C-alpha cells in the first residue's frame, strides 16, 4: 500500500513540476514579447534552434548535477557534493544567459525557427540549476 502511495505521490509531483515549468516558460516568453505563434512554421534545425538546444542541454545538465549534489550534501556523502554544486553554479548562469540572448534576438514566436521555446526553457532551467547548486554548496559548507 505504501508503494502505491509513493508512486502516486511521485506521479502527481512530476505533473505539478511539469505544469510549473510550462508556466514559467510561458511567462518568460510573454516577458520577452515572443509568445505569439509564427504565421508560417519553419521546420528543421536552424542555427538559432541549435543554439537554444545547446543552451537547454547545458541547463538540463546543471539541473541534474545540482540535484545530485544536493542529494549528496543532504546525505553527507563524500565531499558533500561540492564539485557538483560548482558545476551547477557554472552551467546554470551560462545556460540562463544564452537562453536570454536567444529570446532577445528572436524576431518571431514559436515555430519561427528562432529557438524561442528552447531559449525560454534554457533560461528557466538555468536559473533552477543555479539555485540547486547554491543550495548544495551552502549545505555542504554547513556540514564542515
C-alpha positions as CSV (number, residue, x, y, z in Angstrom):
1,X,0.0,0.0,0.0
2,X,2.8,2.5,0.8
3,X,4.5,1.6,-2.5
4,X,1.3,2.6,-4.4
5,X,1.0,5.8,-2.3
6,X,4.6,6.7,-3.1
7,X,4.1,6.1,-6.8
8,X,1.0,8.2,-6.8
9,X,2.8,11.0,-4.9
10,X,5.7,10.9,-7.4
11,X,3.3,11.0,-10.3
12,X,1.4,14.0,-9.0
13,X,4.7,15.7,-8.0
14,X,6.0,15.2,-11.5
15,X,2.8,16.5,-13.1
16,X,2.9,19.6,-10.8
17,X,6.6,20.2,-11.7
18,X,5.8,19.9,-15.4
19,X,2.9,22.4,-15.1
20,X,5.1,24.8,-13.1
21,X,7.9,24.5,-15.7
22,X,5.4,25.1,-18.6
23,X,4.0,28.1,-16.7
24,X,7.5,29.6,-16.1
25,X,8.5,29.1,-19.8
26,X,5.3,30.8,-20.9
27,X,5.9,33.7,-18.5
28,X,9.5,34.1,-19.9
29,X,8.1,34.1,-23.5
30,X,5.4,36.7,-22.6
31,X,8.0,38.9,-20.9
32,X,10.2,38.7,-24.0
33,X,7.3,39.6,-26.2
34,X,7.5,36.4,-28.3
35,X,4.6,34.4,-27.1
36,X,2.5,34.6,-30.3
37,X,3.0,31.7,-32.7
38,X,4.5,32.4,-36.1
39,X,2.3,32.9,-39.1
40,X,4.5,30.5,-41.1
41,X,6.1,27.5,-39.4
42,X,9.7,26.7,-40.1
43,X,10.6,23.0,-40.0
44,X,14.1,21.5,-39.4
45,X,17.1,22.7,-37.5
46,X,18.2,26.3,-37.8
47,X,21.2,27.9,-36.3
48,X,19.2,29.6,-33.6
49,X,17.4,26.4,-32.7
50,X,20.8,24.7,-32.4
51,X,21.9,27.4,-30.1
52,X,18.8,27.1,-28.0
53,X,19.2,23.3,-27.9
54,X,22.8,23.6,-26.7
55,X,21.8,26.1,-24.0
56,X,18.9,23.8,-23.0
57,X,21.2,20.8,-22.8
58,X,23.7,22.7,-20.7
59,X,20.9,23.9,-18.4
60,X,19.5,20.4,-18.0
61,X,23.0,19.2,-17.1
62,X,23.2,21.9,-14.5
63,X,19.8,20.9,-13.0
64,X,20.7,17.2,-12.9
65,X,24.2,17.6,-11.5
66,X,22.8,20.2,-9.0
67,X,20.1,17.8,-7.9
68,X,22.6,15.0,-7.3
69,X,24.9,17.4,-5.5
70,X,22.1,18.5,-3.3
71,X,21.3,14.9,-2.5
72,X,24.9,14.2,-1.6
73,X,25.1,17.2,0.6
74,X,21.9,16.1,2.5
75,X,23.3,12.6,3.0
76,X,26.9,13.8,3.8
77,X,28.4,11.5,1.2
78,X,32.0,12.2,0.0
79,X,32.8,15.9,-0.1
80,X,29.1,16.8,0.4
81,X,28.5,17.4,-3.3
82,X,30.8,20.5,-3.6
83,X,32.1,19.5,-7.1
84,X,28.6,19.0,-8.4
85,X,27.5,22.3,-6.8
86,X,30.2,24.2,-8.5
87,X,29.4,22.6,-11.9
88,X,25.7,23.6,-11.4
89,X,26.8,27.1,-10.4
90,X,28.8,27.4,-13.6
91,X,26.5,25.7,-16.0
92,X,23.3,27.4,-14.7
93,X,24.2,31.1,-15.4
94,X,25.8,30.3,-18.7
95,X,22.7,28.5,-19.9
96,X,20.4,31.2,-18.5
97,X,22.3,34.0,-20.2
98,X,22.3,32.1,-23.5
99,X,18.6,31.4,-23.2
100,X,18.0,35.1,-22.5
101,X,20.1,36.0,-25.6
102,X,18.1,33.6,-27.8
103,X,14.9,35.3,-26.6
104,X,16.4,38.7,-27.0
105,X,17.5,38.1,-30.6
106,X,14.3,36.3,-31.6
107,X,12.1,38.1,-34.2
108,X,9.2,35.7,-34.1
109,X,7.3,33.4,-31.8
110,X,7.2,29.6,-31.5
111,X,7.6,28.0,-34.9
112,X,9.6,30.8,-36.5
113,X,12.9,28.9,-36.4
114,X,14.4,31.3,-33.8
115,X,14.6,28.8,-31.0
116,X,12.2,30.7,-28.8
117,X,10.8,27.8,-26.8
118,X,14.3,26.3,-26.3
119,X,15.7,29.6,-25.2
120,X,12.9,30.1,-22.7
121,X,13.4,26.6,-21.4
122,X,17.2,27.2,-21.1
123,X,16.5,30.4,-19.2
124,X,14.2,28.7,-16.7
125,X,16.3,25.5,-16.3
126,X,19.5,27.6,-15.9
127,X,18.0,29.5,-13.0
128,X,16.8,26.3,-11.4
129,X,20.2,24.7,-11.8
130,X,21.9,27.7,-10.3
131,X,19.6,27.6,-7.3
132,X,20.2,23.9,-6.8
133,X,23.9,24.4,-6.9
134,X,23.8,27.3,-4.4
135,X,21.7,25.2,-2.0
136,X,24.0,22.2,-2.3
137,X,27.1,24.4,-1.8
138,X,25.5,26.0,1.3
139,X,24.6,22.7,2.8
140,X,28.0,21.2,2.1
141,X,29.7,24.1,3.8
142,X,27.4,23.9,6.9
143,X,28.5,20.2,7.4
144,X,32.1,21.1,8.0
